[in-house]
Amino acid sequence: MLREPAELRVDDRGRIELPLGLLAEAGIAPGSGLLAFSDGDGRIVLRRAEDAMRDLLECGKL
């Protein structure tokens, strides 16, 4: 089940706050390490660092 989109603002230091419910739904706990990258078309993707590393190891890229 997907939640309603959360409207966020980027502050003058380039930061945003993500709602705890959104983080919990994505399985991201406070203090988690994340990787961020642009996916084009105005999208930014966040991945748990451990998931990204596991994906790389499973593909034989590391």
MOPAC internal coordinates of N, CA, C and O (Angstrom, degrees):
PM7 1SCF
backbone

  N    0.0000 0     0.00 0     0.00 0    0    0    0
  C    1.4510 1     0.00 0     0.00 0    1    0    0
  C    1.5246 1   109.35 1     0.00 0    2    1    0
  O    1.2310 1   120.41 1   -50.76 1    3    2    1
  N    1.3104 1   116.82 1   129.24 1    3    2    1
  C    1.4582 1   121.32 1   179.00 1    5    3    2
  C    1.5135 1   109.98 1   -98.83 1    6    5    3
  O    1.2310 1   121.22 1   -40.28 1    7    6    5
  N    1.2978 1   115.28 1   139.72 1    7    6    5
  C    1.4572 1   120.78 1   177.92 1    9    7    6
  C    1.5209 1   110.02 1   -79.66 1   10    9    7
  O    1.2310 1   121.55 1   -12.06 1   11   10    9
  N    1.3130 1   114.64 1   167.94 1   11   10    9
  C    1.4631 1   120.05 1   172.32 1   13   11   10
  C    1.5255 1   108.26 1   -64.30 1   14   13   11
  O    1.2310 1   119.75 1   -34.67 1   15   14   13
  N    1.3182 1   118.09 1   145.33 1   15   14   13
  C    1.4693 1   119.56 1   177.73 1   17   15   14
  C    1.5258 1   110.93 1   -60.00 1   18   17   15
  O    1.2310 1   120.93 1   -35.72 1   19   18   17
  N    1.3214 1   115.83 1   144.28 1   19   18   17
  C    1.4623 1   121.56 1   176.62 1   21   19   18
  C    1.5278 1   107.61 1   -98.40 1   22   21   19
  O    1.2310 1   120.13 1   -50.91 1   23   22   21
  N    1.3109 1   117.36 1   129.09 1   23   22   21
  C    1.4529 1   120.92 1   176.66 1   25   23   22
  C    1.5205 1   108.29 1   -85.35 1   26   25   23
  O    1.2310 1   120.56 1   -56.66 1   27   26   25
  N    1.3207 1   116.53 1   123.34 1   27   26   25
  C    1.4562 1   123.05 1  -175.75 1   29   27   26
  C    1.5154 1   109.97 1  -122.35 1   30   29   27
  O    1.2310 1   120.92 1   -18.58 1   31   30   29
  N    1.3146 1   115.85 1   161.42 1   31   30   29
  C    1.4621 1   122.12 1   175.95 1   33   31   30
  C    1.5226 1   108.93 1  -126.10 1   34   33   31
  O    1.2310 1   120.80 1   -38.22 1   35   34   33
  N    1.3199 1   116.07 1   141.78 1   35   34   33
  C    1.4574 1   122.03 1   172.98 1   37   35   34
  C    1.5195 1   106.85 1   -86.57 1   38   37   35
  O    1.2310 1   120.20 1   -53.55 1   39   38   37
  N    1.3547 1   117.23 1   126.45 1   39   38   37
  C    1.4632 1   118.80 1  -179.25 1   41   39   38
  C    1.5248 1   110.72 1   -80.91 1   42   41   39
  O    1.2310 1   120.64 1    -0.78 1   43   42   41
  N    1.3188 1   116.39 1   179.22 1   43   42   41
  C    1.4657 1   120.57 1  -175.11 1   45   43   42
  C    1.5276 1   113.18 1   -68.41 1   46   45   43
  O    1.2310 1   120.22 1   171.20 1   47   46   45
  N    1.3167 1   117.18 1    -8.80 1   47   46   45
  C    1.4661 1   121.52 1   175.74 1   49   47   46
  C    1.5202 1   111.78 1  -103.32 1   50   49   47
  O    1.2310 1   120.01 1  -172.59 1   51   50   49
  N    1.3461 1   117.59 1     7.41 1   51   50   49
  C    1.4608 1   122.31 1   178.46 1   53   51   50
  C    1.5095 1   114.23 1    81.40 1   54   53   51
  O    1.2310 1   119.76 1  -162.79 1   55   54   53
  N    1.3178 1   118.06 1    17.21 1   55   54   53
  C    1.4613 1   121.65 1  -177.32 1   57   55   54
  C    1.5216 1   110.82 1  -102.96 1   58   57   55
  O    1.2310 1   121.59 1   -26.42 1   59   58   57
  N    1.3340 1   114.56 1   153.58 1   59   58   57
  C    1.4607 1   121.67 1   171.63 1   61   59   58
  C    1.5241 1   107.73 1  -132.37 1   62   61   59
  O    1.2310 1   120.52 1   -23.00 1   63   62   61
  N    1.3166 1   116.61 1   157.00 1   63   62   61
  C    1.4566 1   121.97 1   172.93 1   65   63   62
  C    1.5138 1   107.72 1  -110.44 1   66   65   63
  O    1.2310 1   120.94 1   -50.14 1   67   66   65
  N    1.3163 1   115.81 1   129.86 1   67   66   65
  C    1.4569 1   121.24 1   178.36 1   69   67   66
  C    1.5206 1   109.12 1   -99.05 1   70   69   67
  O    1.2310 1   119.88 1   -45.90 1   71   70   69
  N    1.3234 1   117.84 1   134.10 1   71   70   69
  C    1.4622 1   120.46 1   178.72 1   73   71   70
  C    1.5324 1   111.31 1   -60.12 1   74   73   71
  O    1.2310 1   120.54 1   -39.51 1   75   74   73
  N    1.3446 1   116.58 1   140.49 1   75   74   73
  C    1.4670 1   121.01 1  -179.79 1   77   75   74
  C    1.5259 1   111.74 1   -57.77 1   78   77   75
  O    1.2310 1   119.93 1   143.41 1   79   78   77
  N    1.3356 1   117.74 1   -36.59 1   79   78   77
  C    1.4625 1   120.41 1   179.07 1   81   79   78
  C    1.5211 1   112.12 1   -61.89 1   82   81   79
  O    1.2310 1   120.61 1   141.05 1   83   82   81
  N    1.3131 1   116.44 1   -38.95 1   83   82   81
  C    1.4603 1   121.52 1   178.56 1   85   83   82
  C    1.5257 1   110.03 1   -66.07 1   86   85   83
  O    1.2310 1   120.73 1   136.14 1   87   86   85
  N    1.3276 1   116.21 1   -43.86 1   87   86   85
  C    1.4649 1   120.41 1   177.84 1   89   87   86
  C    1.5270 1   110.77 1   -62.48 1   90   89   87
  O    1.2310 1   120.39 1   135.19 1   91   90   89
  N    1.3275 1   116.87 1   -44.81 1   91   90   89
  C    1.4645 1   120.55 1  -179.78 1   93   91   90
  C    1.5238 1   111.09 1   -62.23 1   94   93   91
  O    1.2310 1   120.44 1   138.18 1   95   94   93
  N    1.3142 1   116.77 1   -41.82 1   95   94   93
  C    1.4669 1   120.97 1   179.23 1   97   95   94
  C    1.5206 1   111.23 1   -61.02 1   98   97   95
  O    1.2310 1   120.52 1   146.01 1   99   98   97
  N    1.3391 1   116.62 1   -33.99 1   99   98   97
  C    1.4605 1   121.82 1  -179.70 1  101   99   98
  C    1.5279 1   112.05 1   -86.50 1  102  101   99
  O    1.2310 1   120.27 1   177.25 1  103  102  101
  N    1.3281 1   117.09 1    -2.75 1  103  102  101
  C    1.4567 1   120.11 1  -179.61 1  105  103  102
  C    1.5186 1   113.06 1    75.73 1  106  105  103
  O    1.2310 1   120.45 1  -151.80 1  107  106  105
  N    1.3253 1   116.75 1    28.20 1  107  106  105
  C    1.4630 1   121.93 1  -179.60 1  109  107  106
  C    1.5229 1   108.24 1  -110.35 1  110  109  107
  O    1.2310 1   120.83 1   -60.41 1  111  110  109
  N    1.3292 1   116.02 1   119.59 1  111  110  109
  C    1.4605 1   121.47 1  -179.09 1  113  111  110
  C    1.5305 1   109.78 1   -94.70 1  114  113  111
  O    1.2310 1   120.10 1   -27.88 1  115  114  113
  N    1.3422 1   117.41 1   152.12 1  115  114  113
  C    1.4616 1   119.30 1   174.03 1  117  115  114
  C    1.5304 1   110.04 1   -53.63 1  118  117  115
  O    1.2310 1   120.63 1   -44.79 1  119  118  117
  N    1.3102 1   116.40 1   135.21 1  119  118  117
  C    1.4640 1   122.03 1  -178.34 1  121  119  118
  C    1.5169 1   114.03 1    90.49 1  122  121  119
  O    1.2310 1   119.63 1   175.78 1  123  122  121
  N    1.3278 1   118.32 1    -4.22 1  123  122  121
  C    1.4653 1   121.56 1   179.33 1  125  123  122
  C    1.5177 1   110.63 1   -66.16 1  126  125  123
  O    1.2310 1   120.88 1   -34.14 1  127  126  125
  N    1.3246 1   115.93 1   145.86 1  127  126  125
  C    1.4610 1   121.20 1   172.46 1  129  127  126
  C    1.5175 1   109.38 1   -81.69 1  130  129  127
  O    1.2310 1   120.49 1   -46.37 1  131  130  129
  N    1.3237 1   116.67 1   133.63 1  131  130  129
  C    1.4632 1   121.64 1  -178.61 1  133  131  130
  C    1.5124 1   110.95 1  -127.23 1  134  133  131
  O    1.2310 1   120.94 1   -26.12 1  135  134  133
  N    1.3190 1   115.81 1   153.88 1  135  134  133
  C    1.4573 1   123.05 1   168.02 1  137  135  134
  C    1.5157 1   106.80 1  -112.44 1  138  137  135
  O    1.2310 1   120.39 1   -42.11 1  139  138  137
  N    1.3109 1   116.86 1   137.89 1  139  138  137
  C    1.4636 1   121.92 1   179.39 1  141  139  138
  C    1.5224 1   108.55 1  -122.54 1  142  141  139
  O    1.2310 1   121.14 1   -41.24 1  143  142  141
  N    1.3338 1   115.43 1   138.76 1  143  142  141
  C    1.4623 1   119.64 1   174.81 1  145  143  142
  C    1.5185 1   109.32 1  -150.35 1  146  145  143
  O    1.2310 1   121.43 1   -23.79 1  147  146  145
  N    1.3172 1   114.87 1   156.21 1  147  146  145
  C    1.4566 1   121.48 1   178.05 1  149  147  146
  C    1.5179 1   108.75 1   -82.17 1  150  149  147
  O    1.2310 1   120.91 1   -44.82 1  151  150  149
  N    1.3091 1   115.87 1   135.18 1  151  150  149
  C    1.4580 1   122.03 1   177.68 1  153  151  150
  C    1.5291 1   109.87 1  -108.47 1  154  153  151
  O    1.2310 1   120.57 1  -165.50 1  155  154  153
  N    1.3403 1   116.52 1    14.50 1  155  154  153
  C    1.4583 1   121.33 1  -179.46 1  157  155  154
  C    1.5093 1   112.53 1    76.38 1  158  157  155
  O    1.2310 1   120.60 1    -8.29 1  159  158  157
  N    1.3039 1   116.46 1   171.71 1  159  158  157
  C    1.4690 1   122.98 1   177.12 1  161  159  158
  C    1.5265 1   113.49 1    51.02 1  162  161  159
  O    1.2310 1   120.31 1  -143.90 1  163  162  161
  N    1.3523 1   117.00 1    36.10 1  163  162  161
  C    1.4532 1   120.56 1   176.75 1  165  163  162
  C    1.5113 1   114.83 1    77.70 1  166  165  163
  O    1.2310 1   119.77 1  -164.75 1  167  166  165
  N    1.3260 1   118.05 1    15.25 1  167  166  165
  C    1.4638 1   121.07 1  -178.73 1  169  167  166
  C    1.5214 1   110.52 1  -105.65 1  170  169  167
  O    1.2310 1   121.11 1   -41.58 1  171  170  169
  N    1.3305 1   115.49 1   138.42 1  171  170  169
  C    1.4534 1   122.84 1   171.31 1  173  171  170
  C    1.5162 1   106.56 1  -120.38 1  174  173  171
  O    1.2310 1   120.61 1   -50.20 1  175  174  173
  N    1.3124 1   116.43 1   129.80 1  175  174  173
  C    1.4601 1   122.47 1  -177.99 1  177  175  174
  C    1.5227 1   108.61 1  -106.57 1  178  177  175
  O    1.2310 1   120.57 1   -45.54 1  179  178  177
  N    1.3308 1   116.52 1   134.46 1  179  178  177
  C    1.4551 1   122.98 1   173.53 1  181  179  178
  C    1.5159 1   107.75 1  -111.40 1  182  181  179
  O    1.2310 1   120.47 1   -47.42 1  183  182  181
  N    1.3232 1   116.71 1   132.58 1  183  182  181
  C    1.4778 1   121.95 1   175.99 1  185  183  182
  C    1.5098 1   108.55 1  -127.52 1  186  185  183
  O    1.2310 1   120.82 1   -37.26 1  187  186  185
  N    1.3339 1   116.04 1   142.74 1  187  186  185
  C    1.4576 1   118.94 1   171.29 1  189  187  186
  C    1.5215 1   107.06 1   -62.39 1  190  189  187
  O    1.2310 1   120.45 1   -46.31 1  191  190  189
  N    1.3142 1   116.74 1   133.69 1  191  190  189
  C    1.4681 1   120.96 1  -177.00 1  193  191  190
  C    1.5209 1   111.08 1   -57.67 1  194  193  191
  O    1.2310 1   120.01 1   138.98 1  195  194  193
  N    1.3357 1   117.58 1   -41.02 1  195  194  193
  C    1.4658 1   119.71 1  -178.63 1  197  195  194
  C    1.5206 1   111.49 1   -64.82 1  198  197  195
  O    1.2310 1   119.53 1   144.82 1  199  198  197
  N    1.3366 1   118.50 1   -35.18 1  199  198  197
  C    1.4646 1   121.27 1   178.04 1  201  199  198
  C    1.5189 1   111.07 1   -68.07 1  202  201  199
  O    1.2310 1   120.68 1   136.88 1  203  202  201
  N    1.3206 1   116.31 1   -43.12 1  203  202  201
  C    1.4657 1   120.26 1   179.84 1  205  203  202
  C    1.5258 1   110.45 1   -63.37 1  206  205  203
  O    1.2310 1   120.26 1   137.75 1  207  206  205
  N    1.3349 1   117.11 1   -42.25 1  207  206  205
  C    1.4669 1   120.29 1   179.30 1  209  207  206
  C    1.5279 1   110.61 1   -65.53 1  210  209  207
  O    1.2310 1   120.16 1   138.00 1  211  210  209
  N    1.3287 1   117.29 1   -42.00 1  211  210  209
  C    1.4660 1   120.91 1   179.04 1  213  211  210
  C    1.5335 1   110.10 1   -61.79 1  214  213  211
  O    1.2310 1   120.31 1   137.20 1  215  214  213
  N    1.3358 1   117.01 1   -42.80 1  215  214  213
  C    1.4670 1   120.44 1   178.98 1  217  215  214
  C    1.5225 1   111.04 1   -60.73 1  218  217  215
  O    1.2310 1   120.76 1   137.94 1  219  218  217
  N    1.3302 1   116.16 1   -42.06 1  219  218  217
  C    1.4698 1   119.85 1   178.78 1  221  219  218
  C    1.5277 1   111.38 1   -64.33 1  222  221  219
  O    1.2310 1   120.54 1   136.85 1  223  222  221
  N    1.3221 1   116.57 1   -43.15 1  223  222  221
  C    1.4761 1   120.57 1   179.77 1  225  223  222
  C    1.5199 1   111.26 1   -65.06 1  226  225  223
  O    1.2310 1   119.93 1   139.89 1  227  226  225
  N    1.3289 1   117.75 1   -40.11 1  227  226  225
  C    1.4666 1   120.90 1  -179.56 1  229  227  226
  C    1.5266 1   112.03 1   -68.23 1  230  229  227
  O    1.2310 1   120.40 1   151.72 1  231  230  229
  N    1.3270 1   116.84 1   -28.28 1  231  230  229
  C    1.4656 1   120.46 1   178.75 1  233  231  230
  C    1.5259 1   111.82 1   -85.97 1  234  233  231
  O    1.2310 1   120.38 1   176.55 1  235  234  233
  N    1.3429 1   116.88 1    -3.45 1  235  234  233
  C    1.4599 1   119.85 1   179.67 1  237  235  234
  C    1.5075 1   113.71 1    74.90 1  238  237  235
  O    1.2310 1   120.29 1  -158.53 1  239  238  237
  N    1.3187 1   117.06 1    21.47 1  239  238  237
  C    1.4669 1   119.63 1  -177.90 1  241  239  238
  C    1.5195 1   112.39 1   -89.20 1  242  241  239
  O    1.2310 1   119.68 1   170.86 1  243  242  241
  N    1.3342 1   118.22 1    -9.14 1  243  242  241
  C    1.4657 1   121.38 1   176.66 1  245  243  242
  C    1.5015 1   110.19 1  -119.47 1  246  245  243
  O    1.2310 1   120.10 1   180.00 1  247  246  245

